[in-house]
Amino acid sequence: MSAPAFAQDNDTADKPADVAKDEPNIVVTGTRIKGINPVGSALIPIGREDIEKLGGGTTNDALRKIPQVINFGGSNDQLGGSVIQNTSLNSFFAKSINLRGLGTASTLSLVNGHRVAPQGPNGQLFDADNIPGIAVERIEVVADGGSAIYGSDAIGGVVNYITRQPENTLEAQFRVGLANSVQEYIGSIAAGRKWDTGGFFLAYEYQKRTALEADDRPELFNSDLSPYGGGANPIFSSPANVQFTANGTAYGIPAGTTGGITLGQLSTTTNRQNAWKGADAVPSGERHAVVGTFRQHLGDSITFSADGFYSRHSYVLKGVASTATLTVPNTNPYSPCFAGKADNSATLDCPANGNVLVPYNFLNALGPATNAGYEEIWSISGGLEFKLGHGWSANLSGYYSTDVGSNRVDNQLNTSGLNRALGATVAGTTKPAGVDFFNPFCDSSASTCNSPATLDLFRAYTKLGSTYKLTGGSANIGGSLFDIGGGSVRVALGGELHHDFLSGTGQVSNTRTDNVGIATGVPTSNKRDVKSGYAELFVPLVGSGNAMPGIARLELDVAVRYDHYSDVGHTTNPKIGVNYSPVGGLTFHGSYGTSFRAPTLVDVNKYATAGFLPRNATGAAVGLSPANGSFQYAYPIGGNADLKPEKAKTWSIGFDVSPELVKNVHLGVTYYNIVYTDKVDTAAYNAPIGAVLNSGLYDSFVVYNPVYFPTKSKMTLAQYVAYWNQLTSDPGLPVLGVVDPTTLIAIVDARRNNSGVVKTDGIDFNFLYDIPGNFADFRIGAQANYTFRYKTAPIPGAVLKNEVNHFGYPARFTGKIELGVDKGGFSGTAFINFVNSRTITRDFLPAAVPDSYRNIGSYTTFDLNLRYKFKDSDSGWSNGLAISLSAQNLFDATPPLVVNSGGTPIRFDPSYSSSLGRFVSLQLSKKFY
């Protein structure tokens, strides 16, 4: 991968990544001034050749090789376990970039230097695979605050996807990738034409990947954590269990049971079922993407340019099946306590009211909770560039972008219909006389226990739809003010306007309606106008014209930007950068600035992706008895109209060495420091539920049930039930499951707040050495990140805790080593990827899990990419032909064990390892001209 670049004059420019020197008429990411690289901040360029050497099949695969990118919250393979940085909000399963582990919303993504509509139902990410690899000219990453240049979102940094410019070409690629139980297919084609005054480029790509079923990775996706002292598989099963009191002894229904059951037939052996049974670990997906650019000179001084892209990603996920503890009245003829049924047990007696509880898994009755959806984004931008003479130029540009997403989760439960089907009277209505009772006492894994008509009484769904439209434009003028000893003093001035509009269906659901045939939801809409002005000044104090001993080069860059939001106020953010070279080949650099992130339109909307989310946990996880019992709690989720912008202060210092005496060597080291405040967060949702309920730190977010937490609750049970009923009375906020408020142990507020604080610092390291030889050329490289601190507090006023190297936070050290060889048309590259050992804190572990399981082992994987490009020959068939063979995780290293008990338990950490295992791919490329 290319070495980072800094602003250079032509006499001392570093070869590997001096993008501005190679293309002096372009504006490089991190600055508004033509012909320079960002001053004081490292620019990490990833070109087409780098992507090929990395061996990944997609743009996202290539970006995830950068140590500054942390796989929190922006992937489609992070199902199960604890929620890390709002992973569950990525419900359209996009693949987004998270710089420094600060969150996907804190990384600004640009396409050819301009904004596009944000994606996801929460409007806080951009899917890197929208831009196919065949259409990428390069990707420029600046892992430093960038709000002084670009405005909102650039707290962790900026990723700019630069597409190919017009050229004469016709080329095609086909790639097939295979892992155990997973297949991936990618086909692409690109064409372009260039003429004297302009040209165009157009590319299309198709991607398809099959799902990874959890049953194919039982060592990773297994809810039974009892071998490590955690909870056993849940008692929600089929065949099910019968309880006579809440969290009382669970008596198993024998396998093969058909029809009803008697007390005497119940077993003292509890039935348990892996929650992942029948579910996918990674969804299947399909994508169509188109990218185009156009350029035309309109005379000698005016150029028109345009770019655009379209991407549609669809997916299907067989999710974890719905579960519920059913209250079965004695009016149900299949119940062992059905009125009039003989008591044939010497030890068991029916409750006085005749109701029994049945913890039940609906996998065999309804099927998995299937989530199917799509996300479609398109963007177009165009503008005019004017050459004004005397080194000055101006441009006017406009852009329009729309993102539309929709999904539907089926095989959920309508509470009223389910209770009627069980035999209860709800709101004065019973089930239809011609429809049989629902029978949860039959073994649905062995026979068909319930008719479609019965299931249709309560089979429910939830739909979510969102549309985000972004319309904007900018004007910019820049050029040389005057010359001083170090070179030309340059300036850039400009302004930007954009209008953002969000509309959506809200959570449309029939899970809580009185009749399963009726769905409710509240349409959502928000809009805002943003007005911005910016200026940047580049001052080369010392350069080749006035260099002196000890000061070969000294450059200063100052930028400032003002942004006014019609809904959340205004902010001004400055940045200053310095480059200092005492001698040629050695550059010291530093920067300081402030950045911000405005809350998204979803963040400030009460009804966007909102509702009540029930969850179940074992007694061990929540600190209640019995340890293997099942306890339900609920999260109110949604936006907050009173949010204010997040703020950050960032500074960095480092050096960059490319010795003149040793050619082709580059070494760079950068220290960074970030203080991030007023972070929009869902603190109580991201934390492990045991810590939320028992640490005392989150008590302001929790309403406790007095039956289970008598010393913490401030209500009677009647008041608690009334509070729940009042809270859920808004028809626009669906309850996404079956809830009995009398046995709901707590209500945990997971709505958005300006509650988070993060202070982090660390070092980025990179090394590259190209070794030319008579037989072959060799490459040795390394990239690494070492994080000193990642101090965070979930709520204002709380003591900051250093969470670095803890599960759910950035690892202390991550890095990769690159070894390559090039000879003729052959290129071979091997990568060694490493994550150091880490720990999982007691907050994330069930109380009974021994401390020995706090240790998370280090993880090392090997990647290999072999490529051969045929020489041009007279025969023609091999002209432009290339073959690549790649293997990710070549030796199929198993992820280290993590007792990851949150949500649906798993046995690894998907943030730093992959469930796919070894992934081998073969690619054929053909350039016809």
Disulfide bonds with the S-S distance in Angstrom:
Cys337-Cys350 1.98
Cys442-Cys449 1.97
